[in-house]
Amino acid sequence: MAGNSWECLVHHIDGLFECAVCKKQLTHRSFLNGHIRIHTGEKPFECVVCNKTFNRGSHLRSHLITHTGEKPFECTICCKKFSRSGTLRIHLRTHTGEKSFECAVCNKKFNKTGNLQTHLRTHTGEKPYECAVCNKKFNQAGNLRSHVRTHTGEKPVECTVCKGKFSSLRNLQAHLNTHTGEKPFECSDCNKKFSSTQGLRYHLRTHLGEKPFECTVCKRKLSSLQNLRSHLYTHTGYKPFECSVCNKMFRRARDVRIHLRTHTGETLECTVCRKKFSREDSLKTHLKTHTSKEKEAE
């Protein structure tokens, strides 16, 4: 709105300035002027570096720091630095444990409004972020960014242990558990543990009998996207996984790990009778001979 044509949006009430659109009240006229631009869409403050525009001068000043790299706001506890005072305030809550924002549906608390807003979508089912390639929708912008990498093949996150590359920090964190042996995710049905939430989700389908992924070639149904991809190689003959010792090719990473034991001599031992096996599936089959004997003894 040009000039003072937005004057009609201002109400004066007991010394406060009230927005006629959303009824928000502010103590200063200058604060209200900036607020009104949210409704009008006016962004008169332009960055001279990248031409991005803002509805408040303070927002422009904060933005300019992203070009200079300056981080003038430092946490007094851990010395981490930030470009904006607001970001520092939010960070401090990680030290204090303060969670001021509560979900009205389930009473779960959060340390910032952005996390609460994202959480609320789990109740509403809202997925405002859509992939421009395949139209899949997501409830978080970060999840969309990670998904887009499945189309681009980009893997910007690297494991410091084995140099493996991953499309997201979440995938890297799950992968790191394979190095530490940590399996923090437990199945409530059979108590089997997994290194990632994704692994647990796939496993739960074995209890439910759920197989949501269908092969377009033979119509076979599988419980995970990873299993579907491996299965598709049986049609194409593609074997992307190579043994680093003898260069033999395999269609699954798991098959390479099993094969490597023929070179290293590594074995898997039965905890009951100490018999050794080179394959996990052989060990699992063998273990059933002990459980069946136990049942017979009963």
C-alpha positions as CSV (number, residue, x, y, z in Angstrom):
1,M,0.0,0.0,0.0
2,A,1.5,3.4,-1.1
3,G,1.9,6.4,1.2
4,N,-0.3,6.4,4.3
5,S,-3.1,4.4,2.7
6,W,-2.7,1.8,5.4
7,E,-3.7,4.3,8.1
8,C,-7.1,2.6,8.2
9,L,-5.3,-0.5,9.6
10,V,-4.4,1.3,12.8
11,H,-6.5,1.7,15.9
12,H,-5.4,3.7,19.0
13,I,-6.5,1.9,22.2
14,D,-5.4,3.1,25.7
15,G,-2.0,4.3,24.5
16,L,-1.4,1.1,22.5
17,F,-1.4,0.8,18.7
18,E,-3.6,-2.0,17.5
19,C,-3.6,-3.7,14.1
20,A,-7.1,-3.7,12.7
21,V,-6.4,-6.9,10.7
22,C,-5.2,-9.3,13.4
23,K,-5.9,-7.2,16.6
24,K,-2.3,-7.4,17.7
25,Q,-1.3,-4.6,20.0
26,L,2.1,-2.9,20.1
27,T,3.6,-0.2,22.4
28,H,5.2,2.0,19.7
29,R,3.9,3.3,16.3
30,S,7.2,2.2,14.7
31,F,6.7,-1.4,15.8
32,L,3.2,-1.3,14.3
33,N,4.4,0.1,11.1
34,G,6.8,-2.9,10.7
35,H,4.0,-5.3,11.7
36,I,1.5,-3.9,9.2
37,R,3.9,-4.8,6.3
38,I,3.3,-8.5,7.1
39,H,-0.3,-7.9,5.9
40,T,0.5,-5.6,3.0
41,G,3.4,-7.6,1.7
42,E,5.5,-4.4,1.5
43,K,9.3,-5.0,1.8
44,P,11.0,-1.7,1.4
45,F,14.4,-2.7,2.8
46,E,16.7,-4.2,0.1
47,C,20.1,-5.9,0.5
48,V,22.7,-4.2,-1.7
49,V,24.5,-7.5,-2.1
50,C,21.8,-10.0,-3.3
51,N,18.8,-7.7,-3.7
52,K,16.7,-9.7,-1.2
53,T,14.0,-7.5,0.4
54,F,12.7,-7.3,3.9
55,N,9.8,-5.7,5.7
56,R,11.9,-4.4,8.6
57,G,15.3,-2.7,8.7
58,S,16.3,-4.9,11.6
59,H,15.8,-8.0,9.5
60,L,17.9,-6.5,6.7
61,R,20.7,-5.7,9.3
62,S,20.6,-9.3,10.5
63,H,20.7,-10.6,6.9
64,L,23.7,-8.5,5.9
65,I,25.8,-10.5,8.5
66,T,25.2,-13.6,6.4
67,H,27.3,-12.0,3.7
68,T,30.1,-10.8,6.0
69,G,30.3,-14.0,8.0
70,E,30.3,-11.9,11.2
71,K,29.0,-13.6,14.4
72,P,28.9,-11.0,17.1
73,F,26.7,-12.8,19.6
74,E,28.5,-15.4,21.8
75,C,27.1,-18.0,24.2
76,T,28.7,-17.4,27.6
77,I,28.4,-21.1,28.4
78,C,29.9,-22.9,25.4
79,C,31.4,-19.9,23.5
80,K,29.4,-20.8,20.3
81,K,28.9,-17.7,18.2
82,F,25.8,-16.6,16.3
83,S,24.9,-13.9,13.7
84,R,21.7,-12.9,15.4
85,S,20.8,-12.3,19.1
86,G,17.5,-14.2,18.6
87,T,19.4,-17.3,17.5
88,L,21.6,-17.0,20.6
89,R,18.5,-16.7,22.9
90,I,17.1,-19.9,21.3
91,H,20.5,-21.7,21.7
92,L,20.7,-20.8,25.4
93,R,17.6,-22.9,26.0
94,T,19.6,-26.0,25.1
95,H,21.7,-25.2,28.2
96,T,18.8,-24.2,30.5
97,G,16.4,-26.9,29.4
98,E,13.7,-24.3,29.0
99,K,10.8,-25.4,26.9
100,S,8.3,-22.5,26.8
101,F,6.2,-23.6,23.8
102,E,3.6,-26.3,24.5
103,C,1.4,-28.2,22.1
104,A,-2.3,-27.6,22.8
105,V,-3.1,-31.1,21.5
106,C,-0.7,-33.4,23.4
107,N,1.1,-31.0,25.8
108,K,4.6,-31.8,24.5
109,K,6.9,-28.9,25.0
110,F,9.5,-27.3,22.7
111,N,12.3,-24.8,23.1
112,K,11.3,-22.7,20.1
113,T,8.1,-21.8,18.1
114,G,9.5,-23.3,14.9
115,N,9.8,-26.7,16.4
116,L,6.3,-26.5,17.8
117,Q,4.9,-25.4,14.4
118,T,6.6,-28.4,12.8
119,H,5.3,-30.7,15.5
120,L,1.7,-29.5,15.1
121,R,1.8,-30.9,11.5
122,T,2.0,-34.4,13.0
123,H,-1.5,-33.7,14.3
124,T,-2.9,-31.9,11.3
125,G,-1.3,-34.0,8.7
126,E,-0.2,-30.9,6.9
127,K,2.7,-31.3,4.4
128,P,3.4,-27.9,2.9
129,Y,6.8,-28.7,1.3
130,E,6.5,-30.4,-2.1
131,C,9.2,-32.0,-4.3
132,A,9.3,-30.2,-7.7
133,V,10.5,-33.5,-9.3
134,C,8.1,-36.2,-8.1
135,N,5.5,-34.1,-6.1
136,K,6.0,-36.0,-2.9
137,K,5.1,-33.8,0.1
138,F,6.8,-33.3,3.5
139,N,6.0,-31.6,6.8
140,Q,9.5,-30.2,7.2
141,A,11.7,-28.2,4.8
142,G,14.8,-30.2,6.0
143,N,13.1,-33.4,5.0
144,L,12.4,-32.0,1.5
145,R,16.0,-31.0,1.1
146,S,17.2,-34.5,2.1
147,H,14.7,-36.0,-0.3
148,V,15.7,-33.8,-3.3
149,R,19.2,-35.4,-2.9
150,T,17.7,-38.7,-3.9
151,H,17.1,-37.2,-7.3
152,T,20.3,-35.3,-7.6
153,G,22.5,-38.0,-6.1
154,E,24.2,-35.4,-3.8
155,K,25.7,-36.8,-0.6
156,P,27.3,-33.8,1.2
157,V,27.7,-35.5,4.7
158,E,30.8,-37.7,5.2
159,C,31.6,-40.3,7.9
160,T,34.9,-39.5,9.6
161,V,35.5,-43.2,10.3
162,C,35.1,-44.8,6.8
163,K,34.6,-41.8,4.5
164,G,31.2,-43.1,3.4
165,K,29.0,-40.3,2.1
166,F,25.3,-39.7,3.0
167,S,22.5,-37.4,1.8
168,S,21.5,-36.2,5.3
169,L,22.9,-35.8,8.8
170,R,20.2,-38.2,10.1
171,N,21.4,-41.0,7.8
172,L,25.0,-40.3,8.9
173,Q,24.0,-40.6,12.6
174,A,22.3,-43.9,11.9
175,H,25.4,-45.1,10.0
176,L,27.7,-44.2,12.9
177,N,25.9,-46.7,15.0
178,T,27.3,-49.4,12.7
179,H,30.8,-48.4,13.8
180,T,30.0,-48.1,17.5
181,G,27.7,-51.2,17.6
182,E,25.1,-49.1,19.3
183,K,21.5,-50.2,18.7
184,P,19.2,-47.8,20.6
185,F,15.9,-48.7,18.8
186,E,14.1,-51.8,20.2
187,C,11.1,-53.7,18.8
188,S,8.3,-53.8,21.4
189,D,7.2,-57.1,20.0
190,C,10.3,-59.3,20.0
191,N,12.9,-56.9,21.7
192,K,15.2,-57.1,18.6
193,K,17.4,-53.9,18.5
194,F,18.4,-51.7,15.5
195,S,20.9,-49.0,14.9
196,S,18.3,-46.7,13.2
197,T,14.6,-45.8,13.3
198,Q,14.3,-46.8,9.7
199,G,15.6,-50.3,10.4
200,L,13.1,-50.7,13.2
201,R,10.3,-49.5,10.9
202,Y,11.2,-52.0,8.3
203,H,11.4,-54.7,10.9
204,L,8.0,-53.9,12.3
205,R,6.5,-54.8,8.9
206,T,7.6,-58.4,9.4
207,H,5.3,-58.6,12.4
208,L,2.5,-56.8,10.5
209,G,3.0,-58.6,7.3
210,E,3.0,-55.2,5.6
211,K,4.7,-55.1,2.1
212,P,4.0,-51.6,0.6
213,F,6.6,-51.7,-2.2
214,E,5.8,-53.5,-5.4
215,C,8.1,-54.5,-8.2
216,T,6.8,-53.1,-11.5
217,V,8.3,-56.0,-13.4
218,C,7.0,-59.1,-11.6
219,K,4.6,-57.5,-9.1
220,R,6.4,-59.0,-6.1
221,K,5.8,-57.1,-2.9
222,L,8.6,-56.1,-0.5
223,S,8.7,-54.6,2.9
224,S,11.2,-51.8,2.2
225,L,12.4,-49.5,-0.6
226,Q,16.0,-50.9,-0.1
227,N,14.7,-54.5,-0.6
228,L,12.9,-53.4,-3.7
229,R,16.0,-51.8,-5.1
230,S,18.0,-55.0,-4.4
231,H,15.3,-57.1,-6.0
232,L,15.2,-55.0,-9.1
233,Y,18.9,-55.9,-9.7
234,T,17.7,-59.5,-10.2
235,H,15.9,-58.3,-13.3
236,T,18.6,-56.0,-14.6
237,G,21.6,-58.1,-13.7
238,Y,23.2,-55.0,-12.2
239,K,25.7,-55.7,-9.4
240,P,27.0,-52.4,-7.9
241,F,28.8,-53.8,-4.9
242,E,32.4,-55.0,-5.4
243,C,34.7,-57.0,-3.2
244,S,37.8,-55.0,-2.4
245,V,40.0,-58.1,-2.3
246,C,39.0,-60.1,-5.4
247,N,36.8,-57.6,-7.3
248,K,33.8,-60.0,-7.4
249,M,30.6,-58.1,-7.9
250,F,27.4,-58.5,-5.8
251,R,23.9,-56.9,-6.0
252,R,23.6,-56.3,-2.2
253,A,26.1,-54.7,0.2
254,R,25.2,-57.5,2.7
255,D,26.4,-60.1,0.2
256,V,29.7,-58.4,0.0
257,R,30.1,-58.4,3.8
258,I,29.3,-62.1,3.9
259,H,31.7,-62.8,1.0
260,L,34.6,-60.9,2.7
261,R,34.6,-63.4,5.5
262,T,35.9,-66.0,3.0
263,H,39.0,-63.8,2.7
264,T,39.4,-62.7,6.4
265,G,38.4,-66.1,7.9
266,E,35.9,-64.2,10.2
267,T,33.1,-66.4,11.6
268,L,29.9,-66.0,13.5
269,E,29.7,-68.2,16.6
270,C,26.6,-69.9,18.1
271,T,26.3,-68.7,21.7
272,V,24.8,-72.1,22.7
273,C,27.2,-74.7,21.3
274,R,30.1,-72.5,19.9
275,K,29.7,-73.8,16.4
276,K,31.0,-71.3,13.8
277,F,29.3,-70.0,10.6
278,S,30.4,-67.6,7.9
279,R,26.8,-66.4,7.1
280,E,24.2,-64.8,9.4
281,D,21.3,-66.7,7.8
282,S,23.1,-70.0,8.4
283,L,23.6,-69.1,12.1
284,K,19.9,-68.1,12.4
285,T,18.8,-71.4,10.9
286,H,21.2,-73.3,13.2
287,L,19.9,-71.5,16.3
288,K,16.4,-72.8,15.6
289,T,17.7,-76.3,16.2
290,H,18.4,-75.3,19.8
291,T,15.0,-73.7,20.3
292,S,13.2,-76.8,18.8
293,K,15.2,-79.1,21.2
294,E,14.2,-76.9,24.1
295,K,10.5,-77.2,23.2
296,E,10.8,-81.0,22.8
297,A,12.4,-81.2,26.3
298,E,9.4,-79.4,27.8
